[in-house]
Amino acid sequence: MKLAWGILAALLCATPALAADDDGPHQAAGFDIFGSSDADHFQVVKTGLSYFPDYQNTQKYWGVRLEHFLFSSDTGGSGHAERGFINLADSIGDWNYGGTIGTDGKTVLGAGSIFTQGFLGKDSIRQEYFLNRDLVETPRGFNQGLYFTYMGGSYDIPLDDRNTVTALIGSQVFSGKNYRLIARSNYIYVLDPDLGLSLQFRAKYFWDSLPREFDYFSPRWYMEGVPTVQMRRFYQRWQFVVAAGYGARRNNGAPWQGAGLAQVSIISPRFGSNWVIDTSFLYSNQPIVQSNTYSYEQATISLIRRF
């Protein structure tokens, strides 16, 4: 927890000035840091440096990123790795795409998505398709080189001005023999548009083909439902989002238990600034590893400066 809060607090020490418009320089450099920890004292810190020869805005750029990956555990030792990526984002017709592709020297890594507005003749529906390949962030994942590939699609479906349903269907294939089928859905009701206040119900279900193959959390099935309150506010074009929720979760062979979450994010203006700043904090007691104590915190800061 101290690690995650420390990363989040570092951003609040500086607030760069905004540029007058978006017709500024088209090169950029960036720094990002990610930290996470859980109840078993398994900690991950990722620090990255980026350079963009062409950075027009957050939806059109290309560049390179070098990452230092550090992990430590009370039971699984510690270690580090270096990884390199190419970052890009652009559009093709009505479709926008973006992501990263790279390697840790052992296999291909990356994450990307492509999205557009409109689906089956309904202009109000947003559709997105994604692919993500990365290391399984557990002690055995690091020590044995376990990876996952996660792919799927998501849809945002407005019902009217105040009611929206989101849906995600995906599959996750792990090193070894296990694969996972995943379904998520959120129901969102905007209680007060002026306050940016919404009431949500966040639901998740997954099914694993080979439970407990390694040390990541993998029962035969898992489900959770979390009623959540969220507030989204803007100040001088900065976006502030706070969410908190508490519900129930269960997996096969276990009774119903409480499921809680807390999220905070701060996002700078997307356009009209030579600085792009994102920061977020997440707490959840959703299981990550095979353990009887469930607690997970993560924090992220990303800074990009055009010049």
PAFI-81559 format. One record per residue (C-alpha): residue number from 1; y, x, z; residue in one letter. Coordinates in pm, 1 decimal. Layout:
// residues N
{k:NUM | v:Y | u:X | w:Z | r:a}
...
// end
This chain:
// residues 307
{k:1 | v:0.0 | u:0.0 | w:0.0 | r:m}
{k:2 | v:245.7 | u:281.6 | w:86.1 | r:k}
{k:3 | v:180.7 | u:444.3 | w:-251.6 | r:l}
{k:4 | v:250.3 | u:124.4 | w:-446.0 | r:a}
{k:5 | v:564.7 | u:35.0 | w:-250.1 | r:w}
{k:6 | v:694.6 | u:391.3 | w:-284.3 | r:g}
{k:7 | v:670.2 | u:379.6 | w:-663.9 | r:i}
{k:8 | v:844.0 | u:41.5 | w:-676.1 | r:l}
{k:9 | v:1125.2 | u:157.9 | w:-445.4 | r:a}
{k:10 | v:1200.3 | u:460.3 | w:-664.3 | r:a}
{k:11 | v:1338.9 | u:241.3 | w:-942.2 | r:l}
{k:12 | v:1590.6 | u:72.1 | w:-716.8 | r:l}
{k:13 | v:1774.6 | u:400.2 | w:-661.2 | r:c}
{k:14 | v:1922.5 | u:401.9 | w:-1013.6 | r:a}
{k:15 | v:2074.8 | u:137.3 | w:-1241.5 | r:t}
{k:16 | v:2182.7 | u:288.1 | w:-1575.5 | r:p}
{k:17 | v:2480.7 | u:150.7 | w:-1765.3 | r:a}
{k:18 | v:2417.2 | u:-72.2 | w:-2065.6 | r:l}
{k:19 | v:2524.4 | u:4.9 | w:-2419.8 | r:a}
{k:20 | v:2755.8 | u:-234.2 | w:-2597.9 | r:a}
{k:21 | v:2511.8 | u:-342.2 | w:-2871.4 | r:d}
{k:22 | v:2178.9 | u:-265.5 | w:-3035.9 | r:d}
{k:23 | v:2321.4 | u:-46.5 | w:-3316.7 | r:d}
{k:24 | v:2282.7 | u:271.0 | w:-3115.5 | r:g}
{k:25 | v:2068.2 | u:583.0 | w:-3159.2 | r:p}
{k:26 | v:1713.8 | u:550.9 | w:-3288.5 | r:h}
{k:27 | v:1535.9 | u:830.1 | w:-3104.6 | r:q}
{k:28 | v:1409.9 | u:782.2 | w:-2750.3 | r:a}
{k:29 | v:1225.8 | u:950.5 | w:-2466.4 | r:a}
{k:30 | v:1050.2 | u:789.3 | w:-2174.2 | r:g}
{k:31 | v:878.0 | u:834.8 | w:-1841.9 | r:f}
{k:32 | v:631.2 | u:601.6 | w:-1674.0 | r:d}
{k:33 | v:424.1 | u:603.3 | w:-1358.7 | r:i}
{k:34 | v:145.3 | u:375.3 | w:-1244.1 | r:f}
{k:35 | v:-13.4 | u:373.8 | w:-899.1 | r:g}
{k:36 | v:-289.9 | u:166.2 | w:-745.0 | r:s}
{k:37 | v:-494.7 | u:164.3 | w:-425.5 | r:s}
{k:38 | v:-754.7 | u:-58.5 | w:-266.1 | r:d}
{k:39 | v:-906.7 | u:-131.5 | w:72.5 | r:a}
{k:40 | v:-1163.9 | u:148.3 | w:23.7 | r:d}
{k:41 | v:-880.3 | u:402.2 | w:-20.2 | r:h}
{k:42 | v:-954.9 | u:459.1 | w:-388.0 | r:f}
{k:43 | v:-623.0 | u:565.7 | w:-542.6 | r:q}
{k:44 | v:-510.9 | u:616.2 | w:-901.0 | r:v}
{k:45 | v:-183.8 | u:768.7 | w:-1021.3 | r:v}
{k:46 | v:-95.8 | u:790.1 | w:-1390.5 | r:k}
{k:47 | v:221.4 | u:966.4 | w:-1504.5 | r:t}
{k:48 | v:329.8 | u:970.2 | w:-1866.8 | r:g}
{k:49 | v:596.0 | u:1132.9 | w:-2084.9 | r:l}
{k:50 | v:684.9 | u:980.0 | w:-2421.6 | r:s}
{k:51 | v:889.5 | u:1077.3 | w:-2725.2 | r:y}
{k:52 | v:984.4 | u:832.1 | w:-3000.7 | r:f}
{k:53 | v:1122.5 | u:976.9 | w:-3328.9 | r:p}
{k:54 | v:1202.2 | u:616.3 | w:-3425.2 | r:d}
{k:55 | v:1285.3 | u:358.9 | w:-3155.0 | r:y}
{k:56 | v:1486.5 | u:65.1 | w:-3286.1 | r:q}
{k:57 | v:1399.3 | u:-182.0 | w:-3010.4 | r:n}
{k:58 | v:1108.5 | u:-293.5 | w:-2792.2 | r:t}
{k:59 | v:939.9 | u:-459.3 | w:-3092.1 | r:q}
{k:60 | v:981.2 | u:-181.0 | w:-3348.9 | r:k}
{k:61 | v:907.5 | u:184.1 | w:-3271.0 | r:y}
{k:62 | v:657.1 | u:466.7 | w:-3301.5 | r:w}
{k:63 | v:601.3 | u:776.0 | w:-3090.7 | r:g}
{k:64 | v:363.3 | u:985.8 | w:-2881.2 | r:v}
{k:65 | v:275.0 | u:981.6 | w:-2512.4 | r:r}
{k:66 | v:104.4 | u:1239.9 | w:-2290.4 | r:l}
{k:67 | v:-54.1 | u:1119.7 | w:-1966.7 | r:e}
{k:68 | v:-177.9 | u:1291.4 | w:-1651.7 | r:h}
{k:69 | v:-445.9 | u:1088.6 | w:-1474.2 | r:f}
{k:70 | v:-514.1 | u:1160.9 | w:-1104.3 | r:l}
{k:71 | v:-767.4 | u:984.0 | w:-882.0 | r:f}
{k:72 | v:-894.2 | u:1027.5 | w:-527.8 | r:s}
{k:73 | v:-1146.4 | u:849.9 | w:-308.1 | r:s}
{k:74 | v:-1288.5 | u:881.1 | w:42.0 | r:d}
{k:75 | v:-1639.8 | u:848.5 | w:-99.4 | r:t}
{k:76 | v:-1622.7 | u:955.7 | w:-464.5 | r:g}
{k:77 | v:-1424.8 | u:1282.1 | w:-450.2 | r:g}
{k:78 | v:-1113.3 | u:1342.6 | w:-658.0 | r:s}
{k:79 | v:-1020.5 | u:1469.0 | w:-1001.7 | r:g}
{k:80 | v:-775.5 | u:1454.5 | w:-1287.7 | r:h}
{k:81 | v:-764.7 | u:1421.7 | w:-1665.3 | r:a}
{k:82 | v:-513.8 | u:1456.6 | w:-1947.1 | r:e}
{k:83 | v:-487.7 | u:1196.5 | w:-2219.3 | r:r}
{k:84 | v:-279.7 | u:1163.0 | w:-2536.6 | r:g}
{k:85 | v:-168.2 | u:853.3 | w:-2726.5 | r:f}
{k:86 | v:23.8 | u:733.0 | w:-3029.3 | r:i}
{k:87 | v:247.6 | u:432.1 | w:-2950.2 | r:n}
{k:88 | v:368.6 | u:190.0 | w:-3215.3 | r:l}
{k:89 | v:508.0 | u:-159.0 | w:-3266.3 | r:a}
{k:90 | v:627.3 | u:-343.9 | w:-3577.4 | r:d}
{k:91 | v:572.7 | u:-665.5 | w:-3770.0 | r:s}
{k:92 | v:391.1 | u:-786.3 | w:-4081.1 | r:i}
{k:93 | v:530.7 | u:-1114.1 | w:-4209.0 | r:g}
{k:94 | v:530.2 | u:-1362.0 | w:-3920.6 | r:d}
{k:95 | v:299.2 | u:-1144.2 | w:-3708.4 | r:w}
{k:96 | v:418.2 | u:-889.3 | w:-3452.8 | r:n}
{k:97 | v:189.7 | u:-610.5 | w:-3337.2 | r:y}
{k:98 | v:205.2 | u:-327.5 | w:-3087.2 | r:g}
{k:99 | v:-11.2 | u:-93.3 | w:-2889.0 | r:g}
{k:100 | v:-142.2 | u:254.8 | w:-2822.2 | r:t}
{k:101 | v:-433.6 | u:456.6 | w:-2954.9 | r:i}
{k:102 | v:-546.7 | u:790.7 | w:-2819.0 | r:g}
{k:103 | v:-817.6 | u:987.8 | w:-2643.7 | r:t}
{k:104 | v:-914.0 | u:1161.4 | w:-2320.9 | r:d}
{k:105 | v:-1108.4 | u:1422.5 | w:-2518.3 | r:g}
{k:106 | v:-1431.9 | u:1227.5 | w:-2476.6 | r:k}
{k:107 | v:-1380.4 | u:893.4 | w:-2651.4 | r:t}
{k:108 | v:-1121.4 | u:674.1 | w:-2821.5 | r:v}
{k:109 | v:-890.2 | u:486.6 | w:-2582.5 | r:l}
{k:110 | v:-610.1 | u:240.2 | w:-2637.7 | r:g}
{k:111 | v:-473.7 | u:-109.8 | w:-2614.7 | r:a}
{k:112 | v:-313.9 | u:-332.5 | w:-2874.4 | r:g}
{k:113 | v:-227.5 | u:-689.1 | w:-2961.0 | r:s}
{k:114 | v:-102.8 | u:-897.1 | w:-3252.2 | r:i}
{k:115 | v:75.6 | u:-1230.0 | w:-3205.6 | r:f}
{k:116 | v:271.9 | u:-1499.6 | w:-3384.5 | r:t}
{k:117 | v:436.3 | u:-1833.9 | w:-3319.5 | r:q}
{k:118 | v:243.0 | u:-2124.9 | w:-3465.6 | r:g}
{k:119 | v:-121.7 | u:-2234.5 | w:-3466.2 | r:f}
{k:120 | v:-305.2 | u:-2504.9 | w:-3663.6 | r:l}
{k:121 | v:22.8 | u:-2644.7 | w:-3793.8 | r:g}
{k:122 | v:185.7 | u:-2656.1 | w:-3447.8 | r:k}
{k:123 | v:493.6 | u:-2431.8 | w:-3441.9 | r:d}
{k:124 | v:524.7 | u:-2459.6 | w:-3063.8 | r:s}
{k:125 | v:191.1 | u:-2283.9 | w:-2994.3 | r:i}
{k:126 | v:188.5 | u:-1905.9 | w:-2953.4 | r:r}
{k:127 | v:-133.4 | u:-1723.6 | w:-3043.4 | r:q}
{k:128 | v:-222.6 | u:-1364.6 | w:-2956.9 | r:e}
{k:129 | v:-529.5 | u:-1145.3 | w:-3011.5 | r:y}
{k:130 | v:-591.9 | u:-824.1 | w:-2819.3 | r:f}
{k:131 | v:-821.1 | u:-521.4 | w:-2790.5 | r:l}
{k:132 | v:-832.6 | u:-275.4 | w:-2499.1 | r:n}
{k:133 | v:-1057.7 | u:25.3 | w:-2435.1 | r:r}
{k:134 | v:-1023.7 | u:232.8 | w:-2118.6 | r:d}
{k:135 | v:-1200.6 | u:400.5 | w:-1828.6 | r:l}
{k:136 | v:-1359.5 | u:190.6 | w:-1554.6 | r:v}
{k:137 | v:-1136.3 | u:276.2 | w:-1256.7 | r:e}
{k:138 | v:-1397.1 | u:317.7 | w:-982.5 | r:t}
{k:139 | v:-1548.9 | u:634.5 | w:-829.5 | r:p}
{k:140 | v:-1857.7 | u:618.1 | w:-1052.6 | r:r}
{k:141 | v:-1639.7 | u:524.4 | w:-1348.7 | r:g}
{k:142 | v:-1449.6 | u:851.4 | w:-1317.0 | r:f}
{k:143 | v:-1742.1 | u:1072.5 | w:-1214.9 | r:n}
{k:144 | v:-1989.3 | u:939.5 | w:-1474.3 | r:q}
{k:145 | v:-1750.6 | u:857.0 | w:-1758.6 | r:g}
{k:146 | v:-1791.8 | u:477.6 | w:-1768.1 | r:l}
{k:147 | v:-1574.8 | u:283.2 | w:-2015.0 | r:y}
{k:148 | v:-1511.4 | u:-77.0 | w:-2114.2 | r:f}
{k:149 | v:-1395.1 | u:-250.3 | w:-2431.0 | r:t}
{k:150 | v:-1212.8 | u:-579.7 | w:-2376.9 | r:y}
{k:151 | v:-1119.8 | u:-814.7 | w:-2661.9 | r:m}
{k:152 | v:-1019.0 | u:-1174.2 | w:-2704.5 | r:g}
{k:153 | v:-747.4 | u:-1426.1 | w:-2780.9 | r:g}
{k:154 | v:-489.4 | u:-1621.4 | w:-2582.7 | r:s}
{k:155 | v:-281.7 | u:-1931.8 | w:-2654.2 | r:y}
{k:156 | v:34.8 | u:-2077.3 | w:-2499.8 | r:d}
{k:157 | v:42.4 | u:-2453.3 | w:-2553.9 | r:i}
{k:158 | v:360.0 | u:-2641.5 | w:-2448.8 | r:p}
{k:159 | v:285.7 | u:-3004.9 | w:-2370.6 | r:l}
{k:160 | v:652.7 | u:-3099.2 | w:-2328.6 | r:d}
{k:161 | v:974.7 | u:-2941.6 | w:-2197.5 | r:d}
{k:162 | v:829.1 | u:-2887.3 | w:-1849.7 | r:r}
{k:163 | v:451.9 | u:-2864.2 | w:-1888.2 | r:n}
{k:164 | v:258.4 | u:-2576.9 | w:-2047.8 | r:t}
{k:165 | v:-107.9 | u:-2480.5 | w:-2061.7 | r:v}
{k:166 | v:-225.8 | u:-2127.0 | w:-2137.4 | r:t}
{k:167 | v:-582.7 | u:-2034.5 | w:-2230.4 | r:a}
{k:168 | v:-763.3 | u:-1702.8 | w:-2278.6 | r:l}
{k:169 | v:-1114.5 | u:-1640.7 | w:-2406.5 | r:i}
{k:170 | v:-1249.6 | u:-1285.9 | w:-2407.4 | r:g}
{k:171 | v:-1546.5 | u:-1054.5 | w:-2378.7 | r:s}
{k:172 | v:-1576.6 | u:-718.6 | w:-2203.4 | r:q}
{k:173 | v:-1846.8 | u:-465.9 | w:-2291.9 | r:v}
{k:174 | v:-1916.8 | u:-188.0 | w:-2039.8 | r:f}
{k:175 | v:-2091.0 | u:147.0 | w:-2067.0 | r:s}
{k:176 | v:-2457.8 | u:80.9 | w:-1999.6 | r:g}
{k:177 | v:-2606.0 | u:-262.1 | w:-2069.0 | r:k}
{k:178 | v:-2364.3 | u:-507.0 | w:-1905.6 | r:n}
{k:179 | v:-2127.7 | u:-733.0 | w:-2096.3 | r:y}
{k:180 | v:-1894.6 | u:-996.1 | w:-1954.4 | r:r}
{k:181 | v:-1769.5 | u:-1330.7 | w:-2087.6 | r:l}
{k:182 | v:-1426.8 | u:-1428.9 | w:-1953.0 | r:i}
{k:183 | v:-1221.2 | u:-1749.9 | w:-1950.9 | r:a}
{k:184 | v:-875.8 | u:-1791.6 | w:-1797.5 | r:r}
{k:185 | v:-633.5 | u:-2082.2 | w:-1794.6 | r:s}
{k:186 | v:-297.7 | u:-2155.8 | w:-1633.1 | r:n}
{k:187 | v:-126.6 | u:-2489.5 | w:-1592.8 | r:y}
{k:188 | v:250.6 | u:-2449.2 | w:-1549.6 | r:i}
{k:189 | v:494.7 | u:-2718.0 | w:-1439.9 | r:y}
{k:190 | v:864.8 | u:-2630.3 | w:-1438.0 | r:v}
{k:191 | v:992.9 | u:-2790.9 | w:-1120.9 | r:l}
{k:192 | v:1358.9 | u:-2686.9 | w:-1156.7 | r:d}
{k:193 | v:1473.3 | u:-2527.7 | w:-1486.4 | r:p}
{k:194 | v:1811.1 | u:-2423.9 | w:-1340.5 | r:d}
{k:195 | v:1644.0 | u:-2230.0 | w:-1058.3 | r:l}
{k:196 | v:1367.0 | u:-2099.5 | w:-1282.5 | r:g}
{k:197 | v:1118.1 | u:-2247.8 | w:-1035.2 | r:l}
{k:198 | v:767.5 | u:-2341.0 | w:-1151.0 | r:s}
{k:199 | v:444.3 | u:-2458.1 | w:-990.4 | r:l}
{k:200 | v:127.5 | u:-2315.0 | w:-1141.8 | r:q}
{k:201 | v:-247.5 | u:-2333.3 | w:-1111.5 | r:f}
{k:202 | v:-420.6 | u:-2013.0 | w:-1223.9 | r:r}
{k:203 | v:-794.1 | u:-2033.4 | w:-1290.6 | r:a}
{k:204 | v:-1045.8 | u:-1766.4 | w:-1389.7 | r:k}
{k:205 | v:-1419.3 | u:-1755.9 | w:-1458.0 | r:y}
{k:206 | v:-1649.3 | u:-1477.4 | w:-1577.4 | r:f}
{k:207 | v:-2022.4 | u:-1428.7 | w:-1631.4 | r:w}
{k:208 | v:-2203.2 | u:-1090.4 | w:-1639.0 | r:d}
{k:209 | v:-2523.4 | u:-1023.2 | w:-1831.1 | r:s}
{k:210 | v:-2647.0 | u:-745.3 | w:-1596.4 | r:l}
{k:211 | v:-2504.3 | u:-786.1 | w:-1244.9 | r:p}
{k:212 | v:-2431.4 | u:-482.4 | w:-1025.9 | r:r}
{k:213 | v:-2527.2 | u:-219.6 | w:-1280.9 | r:e}
{k:214 | v:-2263.6 | u:21.5 | w:-1148.5 | r:f}
{k:215 | v:-2004.4 | u:18.3 | w:-867.7 | r:d}
{k:216 | v:-1746.5 | u:-213.7 | w:-1024.9 | r:y}
{k:217 | v:-1749.0 | u:-575.8 | w:-906.6 | r:f}
{k:218 | v:-2006.4 | u:-754.5 | w:-1122.6 | r:s}
{k:219 | v:-2187.9 | u:-1054.9 | w:-977.4 | r:p}
{k:220 | v:-2372.5 | u:-1289.3 | w:-1211.3 | r:r}
{k:221 | v:-2068.6 | u:-1519.6 | w:-1208.1 | r:w}
{k:222 | v:-1730.2 | u:-1540.3 | w:-1043.3 | r:y}
{k:223 | v:-1466.5 | u:-1814.6 | w:-1026.3 | r:m}
{k:224 | v:-1125.8 | u:-1856.1 | w:-867.3 | r:e}
{k:225 | v:-841.4 | u:-2103.8 | w:-858.2 | r:g}
{k:226 | v:-500.7 | u:-2009.7 | w:-717.9 | r:v}
{k:227 | v:-206.9 | u:-2253.0 | w:-681.8 | r:p}
{k:228 | v:103.0 | u:-2037.9 | w:-733.7 | r:t}
{k:229 | v:479.0 | u:-2071.6 | w:-695.7 | r:v}
{k:230 | v:694.0 | u:-1862.2 | w:-929.7 | r:q}
{k:231 | v:1069.4 | u:-1810.9 | w:-961.6 | r:m}
{k:232 | v:1233.8 | u:-1644.7 | w:-1262.5 | r:r}
{k:233 | v:1603.3 | u:-1557.3 | w:-1237.9 | r:r}
{k:234 | v:1852.3 | u:-1370.1 | w:-1458.5 | r:f}
{k:235 | v:2144.9 | u:-1157.2 | w:-1347.0 | r:y}
{k:236 | v:2362.6 | u:-981.6 | w:-1606.3 | r:q}
{k:237 | v:2072.6 | u:-1014.3 | w:-1853.4 | r:r}
{k:238 | v:1826.5 | u:-852.7 | w:-1611.5 | r:w}
{k:239 | v:1516.3 | u:-1061.3 | w:-1540.8 | r:q}
{k:240 | v:1371.4 | u:-1094.4 | w:-1190.5 | r:f}
{k:241 | v:1034.5 | u:-1264.7 | w:-1134.4 | r:v}
{k:242 | v:866.1 | u:-1336.5 | w:-800.3 | r:v}
{k:243 | v:534.5 | u:-1517.6 | w:-762.0 | r:a}
{k:244 | v:301.2 | u:-1589.8 | w:-471.9 | r:a}
{k:245 | v:-15.4 | u:-1792.1 | w:-447.5 | r:g}
{k:246 | v:-318.1 | u:-1869.1 | w:-236.1 | r:y}
{k:247 | v:-638.4 | u:-2045.5 | w:-332.9 | r:g}
{k:248 | v:-1014.5 | u:-2000.1 | w:-330.0 | r:a}
{k:249 | v:-1274.0 | u:-1780.8 | w:-497.7 | r:r}
{k:250 | v:-1650.5 | u:-1764.6 | w:-508.4 | r:r}
{k:251 | v:-1929.9 | u:-1570.5 | w:-674.7 | r:n}
{k:252 | v:-2303.7 | u:-1626.1 | w:-684.0 | r:n}
{k:253 | v:-2472.4 | u:-1552.3 | w:-352.8 | r:g}
{k:254 | v:-2149.2 | u:-1576.2 | w:-152.8 | r:a}
{k:255 | v:-1956.1 | u:-1858.9 | w:16.3 | r:p}
{k:256 | v:-1607.6 | u:-1975.9 | w:-78.8 | r:w}
{k:257 | v:-1337.8 | u:-1734.8 | w:35.8 | r:q}
{k:258 | v:-958.7 | u:-1718.4 | w:20.6 | r:g}
{k:259 | v:-788.8 | u:-1579.9 | w:-291.4 | r:a}
{k:260 | v:-431.2 | u:-1455.9 | w:-263.0 | r:g}
{k:261 | v:-179.3 | u:-1286.0 | w:-487.9 | r:l}
{k:262 | v:181.0 | u:-1167.1 | w:-483.4 | r:a}
{k:263 | v:380.2 | u:-1035.9 | w:-779.4 | r:q}
{k:264 | v:729.9 | u:-895.0 | w:-829.0 | r:v}
{k:265 | v:876.3 | u:-770.3 | w:-1156.6 | r:s}
{k:266 | v:1217.2 | u:-651.1 | w:-1274.7 | r:i}
{k:267 | v:1288.0 | u:-626.9 | w:-1647.2 | r:i}
{k:268 | v:1599.2 | u:-486.4 | w:-1812.1 | r:s}
{k:269 | v:1764.0 | u:-646.9 | w:-2117.8 | r:p}
{k:270 | v:1539.3 | u:-611.6 | w:-2422.7 | r:r}
{k:271 | v:1829.8 | u:-561.7 | w:-2663.5 | r:f}
{k:272 | v:2186.2 | u:-430.7 | w:-2641.5 | r:g}
{k:273 | v:2100.2 | u:-137.1 | w:-2414.7 | r:s}
{k:274 | v:2012.8 | u:229.0 | w:-2460.4 | r:n}
{k:275 | v:1793.6 | u:196.2 | w:-2149.3 | r:w}
{k:276 | v:1470.1 | u:-4.6 | w:-2131.3 | r:v}
{k:277 | v:1337.0 | u:-43.2 | w:-1776.0 | r:i}
{k:278 | v:1032.2 | u:-230.9 | w:-1652.1 | r:d}
{k:279 | v:894.2 | u:-231.2 | w:-1300.8 | r:t}
{k:280 | v:631.5 | u:-443.9 | w:-1130.3 | r:s}
{k:281 | v:426.8 | u:-476.6 | w:-813.8 | r:f}
{k:282 | v:102.9 | u:-668.7 | w:-768.3 | r:l}
{k:283 | v:-110.9 | u:-748.7 | w:-465.2 | r:y}
{k:284 | v:-443.8 | u:-926.7 | w:-497.5 | r:s}
{k:285 | v:-758.5 | u:-968.3 | w:-293.3 | r:n}
{k:286 | v:-968.3 | u:-1030.6 | w:-604.6 | r:q}
{k:287 | v:-1265.0 | u:-788.4 | w:-587.3 | r:p}
{k:288 | v:-1247.3 | u:-475.6 | w:-806.2 | r:i}
{k:289 | v:-1539.2 | u:-268.9 | w:-670.8 | r:v}
{k:290 | v:-1866.1 | u:-354.8 | w:-496.8 | r:q}
{k:291 | v:-1730.4 | u:-378.1 | w:-141.9 | r:s}
{k:292 | v:-1708.0 | u:-614.7 | w:150.9 | r:n}
{k:293 | v:-1332.4 | u:-554.4 | w:186.4 | r:t}
{k:294 | v:-1115.4 | u:-686.4 | w:-91.7 | r:y}
{k:295 | v:-757.9 | u:-566.0 | w:-127.4 | r:s}
{k:296 | v:-579.3 | u:-417.9 | w:-427.4 | r:y}
{k:297 | v:-219.1 | u:-310.7 | w:-484.2 | r:e}
{k:298 | v:-58.7 | u:-164.8 | w:-793.4 | r:q}
{k:299 | v:293.5 | u:-71.2 | w:-897.9 | r:a}
{k:300 | v:436.6 | u:36.7 | w:-1232.5 | r:t}
{k:301 | v:766.9 | u:182.9 | w:-1347.3 | r:i}
{k:302 | v:858.9 | u:250.2 | w:-1709.6 | r:s}
{k:303 | v:1190.5 | u:405.1 | w:-1823.9 | r:l}
{k:304 | v:1291.4 | u:461.4 | w:-2187.3 | r:i}
{k:305 | v:1625.0 | u:615.5 | w:-2292.4 | r:r}
{k:306 | v:1752.1 | u:605.1 | w:-2649.8 | r:r}
{k:307 | v:1964.4 | u:896.2 | w:-2768.4 | r:f}
// end
